[in-house]
Every structure is written in C-alpha cells, then in structure tokens.
Amino acid sequence: MIEQIYNYFTIDMLYYWVNLGVLPFWLILIFFPTSSLCRYFVSSIFPFIILSGAYFFLLYKSYLSSYDFDSNFSLYLGIDNIKELFSNKNFLMMFWIHFISINLFTGGWIVKDSQKFMINKFLLSIPLIILYLIGPIGLLVYWLIRIFYAKNISLYD
C-alpha cells in the first residue's frame, strides 16, 4: 500500500494536490475571515502540518532519487544558478510549497491583525485576493488599508 501511495504521488500529482489543497483555506480566509472555522482551521498550525508533510514527502522522494541537496546552496551565486535549480522539478516543487506556505501564513496574519482594527471584511478581501495571486503586493495593499483604519504609521507593531 505504501508503494502505491509512493508511486501515485509523482511531482506533477503532488503539485496538483498542493494547489487544490490550499484553495479551501484561501476561500475561508477571503469569505469567512471572522468565523471560528477560520480561527481554528486556517489561522492555526493545521495547514502548515499538511504542507510540511508534503514537503517531507518530497524531501524523502528526492533523497531516494539521489538528488544533490548541496547544489541548492548555489542559488546565492547568481541568477543563472537559480535558473539551473528551477529546471529541476524537485527543487521547483520544494520552492512552490515554501511559497504557498508563506503566502498562507501571511494571509492568516492579515486576518488576525485586521480584527484588532475592526477592518471591514469586504475591504479585507481585496488584499487577501491580491496576496493569493501576487504575494507581497497584497501585503502592501493591506498595510495601506491598515494605516487608514489605525490612523497612524507604525513600522514595529
């Protein structure tokens, strides 16, 4: 049975499952940010346990296929080295899970932080959608909205 699971979850299949798996979390963040479902299910450690499991599985699968983990450190040497790393599906998938995890964590933080300032949930959906699609620009949009609601600029809050 473990062999069947191992053979089923190819890199391509893992990519589809990870992408489909985070959609419910994002839909809850966008449409139900103040619900207890969001607080206990999305803004907790639960989605990160699932994503970490996918990451560990990918690391294990990469280890079995003799992936050269030392080559990951070459990404700091120049943009051409990053291009070479991204040509490897294992590294690309590791990066993608990393990216999705950070975006989801940031979305959960935005929802928790917005509750301190009682930001309208319809207005909150704009930076969350942008964060899901574009990443850091969504965080910037939230910060601009937050300045308006908080009525001050604080870089250390």
N, C-alpha and C positions, 0 to 999 in steps of 0.2 A: 504494500500500500504506500509506503514512504517513497518507494521507487516511482510509483505512478504520479505522486504529487511532485516529486523532483522533476520528472520528465514533462509534466504539464506546464509548470511554471518556467517557461523559457523567458529570456529577457524581454521579448516582444509581448508575451502574455502578462508578465509582471507589470510592464508599462501600462497596459490597458486596465489591469485591476487597480493599480495605484491611482490612475487618473479617474476612474469611475468611483473608487472608494472614497476619495476626498470630496466628491460633489455633495453628498448629503450633509457633510459638516459645513461646507460653504453655504448651502441653501438654508440651513438652520441659522448660521451666523447672519445672513442677509435678511431673512424673513421673520425670524423669531429671536432677535438678539437679547430680549429681556426675559425669555422663558427659562424655567428651571431646567428644561431639556438642554438648552444651550449651556447653562452654567455647569451642569453635572456631566454632560456628554461631550460637548465640543470644547469648552474653555478649560477642561481638566486635562489630565495626562493621558486619557484614554486614546485619542487619535495618535498620539506620539508613541504609545506602546505598539500600536498596529504598524505604524510606519517604521519604527525601529525593528520590528520583526521582519518586515520586508527587506530592510537594509541588511540585517544579519544574514538572512537567507541569501541575499545577493553576494555578500562577502564570502559566505561558505561556498556558494556555487563558483565564485571567482577563484577561490583558493583551490578548489578541486580541478579547475581548468588551468592551473599553473599561471594565473595572472601575475604580472610583475608589479607588485604594490609599490616598490621603490620608485618606479617611474612616475608615480603620482606627484612626487616632490619636484619633478622637472617643470611643473606648471609655473613656478616662480621665476624661471629663467627667461621667459619671453612669450610673446603671443603665438609664435609658431609652435612652441611646445604645447600650449593649450590646445591648439588646433589638432595636433597629433593625438593628444589624450582623448579629445572628443570624438575621434574617429573610432575609438574602442567602445563598443556597446556597453560593456560592464561599467566603465568609468562614467559614461554618459548617464546610465541609469542611476548610479550612485549619486551623481550630481543632481539629477532630477528629483530624487527622493529628498535630498538635502534641501533643495529649493522649495519644494512643496511643503515640507515641514516648517521651514522658516516663515513662509507666507501664511500658513495656517496659524502658527503661533502668534504672528503679528496681528492677524485678524481677531484672534481671541483677546489679545491685549487691547486692541482698539475698542472692542465691545465692552470689556471691563472698565476701561478708562472713561468711555463715553457715559457710563452710568453715574460716575461721580459728578459730571456736569449736566446731567439730565438732557443730553443731546437727543433731539427728535430721531426716532428710529428710521423714519423715511429719509431724512437727511443723512443718517449714518450709512444707509445702504449704498450711497454714491461712492464714498471712499473704499468701502468693502468690495464692491464690484471692480473698481479700478485696481485695488490691491490684488484681487484674484487674477486679473488679466495682465496687469503691467508691473505689479510689485511695488517698488519704492515710491512711485508717483502716487499711489493710493495712500501711503503713509503721509506724504507731504500734503495731500488734499485734506486728510483727517486733521493734521496739525493746524492747517489754516482754519478749518471749522472750529477746532478746539479753542483757538485763540479768541474767536468771536464769542464763544459761549463762556469761556473762563474770564474774559475781559482783561487778560494780562499775558505777557510773553514770559514763559519760564522754560529755560533750557534744562533744568535739573529736576523737574517734577516727576 
